[in-house]
Amino acid sequence: MLPRRKTRKITLGDDRHTRVSIGGDAPVAVQSMTSGYTYEIDSCVAEINKLAAAGADVVRIAVPERKDTEALPEILRQVNIPIVADVHFHFKRALEAIEAGIHKIRLNPGNISNKNQVAQVIDACKERSIPIRIGVNEGSIIERKDKQQRMKELGGVFSNNSHGHLLAIMIAKLEEYLDIFYERDFYDIAISAKSPDPTLVIEAYTEISKRFDHPLHLGVTHAGPRETAMIRSCVPLGHLLAAGIGDTVRISYASNPVYEVEDALEMLYCLELRERKGVDLIACPTCGRIQVDLYTLVQDVRKKLAEEIKLPIKVAVMGCIVNGPGEAEGADVAIFAGDRRGIIYVQGERVANVPEEAILDSLLAECQAFEQRVNAGEASLGQKNVEILPPDPIGELGSGFDKIAAGNVDSLTSLTVDKQ
């Protein structure tokens, strides 16, 4: 596992909603946020439950109005995951959320800066052992009310380079805000410093990680639709996580937030920062060698295995005999295809040769049988029993002698000759 930066540990939740630790030796947590109105209780609860089912550890909800905080007690009664109240502009929403039983508060220094108001929130959270995330976003830290101050800050942002002065402002605002918490002996804090610029995200969290030992909530704000935001988010967040920086993540999409959870988990699985749940599916990108409908097959396999298999079995679906043997040898269950057929291997041992139309059902059956063997202690994940030799490209997976007779190949391959 990648080495992690040492941070303080905070814990949110309760016995009813489970407890989630962030920082310290805890695994990197995955968060997301509801996209609907909080005061619409039924739809809010439904969305929270979908995010929890997808694998979210924590869900954040917006409470911009009193009717939102009034809905919190009923929402909390119907969900079983820790909930964070996202508070902007009015500190009373934070106090109301705390009274309602919320598990964490998110404050924005750019929007709630009055020291006395912040102190009231801190004291209320301290009394109930509720942690606070301080969210310093690029879009809200620049002064917007004082026009002269705004021009001065913006001038600093663009004077020398694209990031230097903006980064200095983010850190200065964060330090100024943290002083209020330290003065009240409050340290159950997480920090975020988001931007739509992936390179600024990397620089900001890298610098902040040098200055503070609080757990860091990673994210790229205003990232865009999933098609592009996946790259915009995973590049900087993966970079930081690989460097040991980051204790909880949220990938942000202008799309269904369930995708945020799925993609965040896959990123953590790839970095071995979370133990994978469900199948680890790999597949070839296809090329001119392919002789089966791999695009459809891979999607069908993915859907079926997600529904049927719970263990992190590594499954390889390969479209030809060039890379297929190597992937089959390294996977728990694998198939590589030839001329409208496929050979299935289980931990390097050949178990079936099936026509294209039977590949999906046969592969699923082998995965289910293997999962049963693992659960019974008769097999272990990640082990191989034999080495796979590449098959003859014009042999059983091709059309063999029919190709020779038709003049499509000059002669048998050396491998085939050796077998004669």
N, C-alpha and C positions, 0 to 999 in steps of 0.2 A: 504494500500500500504506500502511496505517496506520503512523504513527511508533511506534517501539518504545522502551521504557525501556532504557537501556544497562546491561548486567549483565556480570559475569564469564562466561566460557564454561567449561563442564565437558564432558568427553567420556567416554562409557562404551562398552564393547564391545571387540571385538578383530577380527583378520582373519577368523576363523572365523565370527563371529556378526554381522559388520558393526559399524561404529562410528557412534554417534549423538551429536551435539553438542547441548547445551542451553545457551541463553543466548547472549550476544554477538550475532553476526549470523546465527546459525542459525535456521531456521524453527521455529515453535512445534511441539513434538513431542507426539504422542498416546500416552498410556499407558492400560493397563487392567490388570486383575488376575484371575488364575484363581479360580474359585469352588469347586474341588474340593480334595481332599487331595493335598498335594505328594508324599507317600510312595507314592501310587498312580501309579507312573511312567507307564504307558501312557496313562491318562486325562489326566494332567497335560500330557504332551507333545502329545496330541491337541488339548487346549484351547489351549495356547500357539500351535500351528500354525494353528488357526482364527482366533485373534486377529491373528496376523501376516498371514494371507491377507486379513483384513478391512481391514488398513491400519495396525495398531498399530506404532509405532516401538519401543516398550519394553513388556515385560510383567513385572509384579510377582507374586511367589509367596510364600505364607506359610511360615515355617519355625519353628513353635512347638515342635517336638520334635526330638530327635536323629535319629530315623528320617527326618525331612524333609531335614535337611542331608546325611544319608548317601545320599539319592536324587539329590542335585544333580549329581554327575559324570555319571551316566547321562542325566539330563534334558538337560544341556548338550551332550552328544554328539549328541542327536537334534533339536536346534532350531537355527535360524539367525538368532536375534534376541537382542539384549541382555536379560539377566534381572536383576531386582532382588530381593534377599532382604528380606522384611519381617520385622524382628526386634522382638519384644516380650518384656519381662520378663527374658530371660536373655542376657547378653552373649556367652556361649560359643557360642550359635547363630550369632552374627555371625562369630566367629572361625572356626567350622567352615565356614560358607558361603564366607568369604574363601579358606580353604584349598582348598575345592572348585572355585574358579575363578569365583565369582559376579562380576557386572560392576558392581554397585552395592549399597549397604547403606542400608536405611531404619531410622532409630532414632527412638524416641519419648521425649522428655525426661521425660514424665510417668511412664514405666514403667522406664526405665533411667537413673537419675540419679547412681549412684555414680561419682565422678570417676575413680577408678583403673580401674574397669571400662571406662568410656568411653575413657579414654586408651589402653588396650590395643587397642581396636577401631580407634581413629584411627591408631595406629602401624602396625597390620597393613595397613590400607587405604593409608596413605602409602607403605609399602614396595612395594606392587603397583600404585600409581596408580589406586586404586579410589575413586570419589566417594561421598559420603554425603549422603543427604537427611535433614534434621531435620524431623520431622513434629510440629507442635504442634497437636493437636486439642482442641477445646473439651471433649470428653468425657473427656479424660485429664489435663488440666493441673491440675484442682482436687485438692488434697490429699485422699486417701481413707484413709490410715492414722492420721494424727494428727487425732483428732476435733475438738480445740479449734482447730487450725489450719484445718481444713476449714470449721468454722462461721464463722471469721473471714473466710475467702476468699469463702464463699458470701454472707455478709452484705455484703461489698463489691460482689459482683456485682449484688445486687438493691437496693442502697440508693438510688442516685440515678436511674439510667436503665438501660435494658435492656442496654446494651453497654459503657458507659464503663469500669467497673471490670474486667469480664471481658477486655476488650481490653488493659487495662493489665497484667493478669496474664499474658496470652499473650505480650506483648512482653517483660515482665520475665523470664519463664521462658526465652524464646528467647535473650535477651541473656546470661543466666547460663550457658546451655548453650554458646553460641558461644564464650564466653571459654575454655572447656576446649580447643576446637579451635584458637583463635588462639594459646594458650600453647604449643601443639605445632606451630605454623607450618603448619597445615593449612587450606587454603582451597577445596578442591574440594568445595564444599558447595552443595546446593539446599535451599530452605526451603519448607515448606507450613504453612498455618494454617487448618485446615478447621473448619467448623461446619455443622449442619443449618439454620441461620438464614441465608438468602441475604443479608440486609442486613448481618449481622455479617461475612460472608465479604468483602463489598465493603469494609467499613471496615477489617478486619484487614489485607488485602493492600495497601490503599492506604497505610495507616500504615507497614507493614513495608517497602514499596517506597521510602519516604522515608529509611529508616534504614540499609538494607543494600544492597550491590550484588551480592548473590548471586542467581542465577536463581531464579525463583519457580515452584513446582509448584502450579497452581490446581486446586481441587476443592471440592465440597460433600459433606460426609460424611453418611451415613445419609439419603440423599436420598429413598429410597422406591421404589415401583414405577415402571416406565418412564413410564406414562401421566401421572403427576404430577411425577416426578423430572426429566423432560426440561425442564419449565419451571423448576422449582426450581434446576436446575443452569445452564441456558443463559442465564437472565436475569442472574445475578451474574457468571458467567464471561465472557459476551459484553460486559457493561458494562466489566469490567476490561480485557479484551483490546482493546476499542475505545479505551480510555484509554492503551494502550501497556504495560499491566502483565500479565506472565505469559509464561513461556518454555516451559512444558509443561503439559498438561492431562490430567485424568482425570475423565470424567463417571461417576458411580457410580449403578448401578441395582440394585435387588433383582430381578434378571432376568438373562437371558442376557448375558454381558459383551460379546458381539459387537456388541450394540446400542449399548453405550457407545462403542465405536470408531467405528461408523457415524455416530452423532449428533455426536460430537466433531469428526469430519472435516467434516461438513456445516456445523457452526458456523464452523469455520476457513475453509471455502470461501466462505461468505457474507460473511465479513469480509475476504476476499482475503488471508488470512494463510498460506494454503497453495494451491498450484496444484492445481486440480481434476483429478481422475482420473475418467473416465467421464462419462456424460451429465448435463447440467444440465437437469432436467425441471421445467417449470412447467405448471400447469393451473388452470383456473377452478374456483371452489368450487361452481358450478352454481346455478341459480335457476329461476324459472318460465318463462324463455325457452328452456330447453334442450329439444332434440328428439331426443337420442340417449342411450344408456345410458353416460353419461360416467364414472360411478364404476367400472364394470367395465372400460371402455376404458383409463382412466388406469392402473389396476393392471396390466392386461395389457401396456400399453406400457412401464411401468416395469420389469417383469420381463424382457421381451424385450430391451429396450435394454441393461439391465445385463448380460445374457448375451452380447450380440452386439457392442456398441459400446465401444471403448476410449478414444476421444478425447473431450474435454470439449465435445461438441456441445450447443448450447442448443436444446432441443426444447420447443415450446409445443403443448399440447393444450387447445383452447378449445371450449366447448359451443354458442356461438351467434355471430351476426355483429355483435354490439354491440362487444365488446372483442376479438374474434378478429382483425380486421385489424391492429390496433396490435401485438398480441403476435406475429402472424405476421411482421410487418415487422421486429420486433426480434430474432427468433430465427433460427437457422441453418436449422432445419427446423420447420415448423409445420402444424397442421391446425385449421381451425375448421369447425364443423358447422352444418347446417341441418336440414331436414326429412328425417331418415334418410339424410343424405348428408354428405360432407365435402370441402372443398377443401384440397389440400396445396400448400404453398409451400416453396421452397428459396431462402433468402436473398432473400426478397421477390418471387421470380418464381413465378408459378403453374405447377405441373407436372402436377396431376391433379385430377379431380373424380370421386369414387368413392362407391359405396353404403356404408351403414353397415357391412355385414358384411365389406367389403374394406378398411376403414380401417386396421386393425392391420397386416396384411401389406403394404399399400401404403406406410404410414408407415415401417415397418422397412426396406423395400426402398430408399426414398429416403434414409434415414439411412445405410444401408450404402454406397450409391452416392456420397453426399456424403463420407463418411469416406474412401473410396478416392481421391476427387479431391483431398482435402486431403493425404493421404499421398503422392500423386503430385506435389504442388506445383501442382496446377491450380486450387485454391481455398484460401481462408484463412478461419479461424474469425472470426465476429463482423463480417462484412461484408454489406451489403445492396446489391442492384443496382437495385431499383425501389421506388417508393412504391405502396402498395396502397390502392385506393379501396374503401370499404365496398360490398358487393354489395347489390342490391335485396332487402329483407327478404321480399318476396313473389315474388321472381324465381326463379332456378334452384335456390336452396337451400330455397325454400319450394315451394308448389304453384301459384304464379303465377295464371294465368287461371282455374284450377279454383276458387281461393278467391273470385275476383270473381264467377264464375258462381254459386257457392253463396251469394252474398250475405254472405260473411264479411268482406269489405273493400269500401269504397265505390268506390275507383278505383285505378288504377295509381299508384305513387309517382312523384314528379317525375323521379327518376333513370331509371325505366322509360320515362316519357313522352319524355324526351330521346332515348332510344334508338330510338323508333318512327319 
